[in-house]
Amino acid sequence: MHIQIINFNLDGISRGEYDQVCDDLAQTFADVPGLISKHWLADDDTNTYGGGYI
């Protein structure tokens, strides 16, 4: 089993737009063969976002 964590800062997109993109992509991640789960990460105070993938 592998765990991958990705972090990034939003640039040119608002938090609301990011949330909409996450909603739009959720099924795409659910359909990835072998991906057990994806956990969305968000810290508005530091403008840090990303995900954990198992």
Summary of the structure (lengths in Angstrom):
residues: 54
radius of gyration: 11.8
end to end distance: 7.4
largest distance: 34.6
contacts: 100
relative contact order: 0.34
helix: 30%
strand: 33%
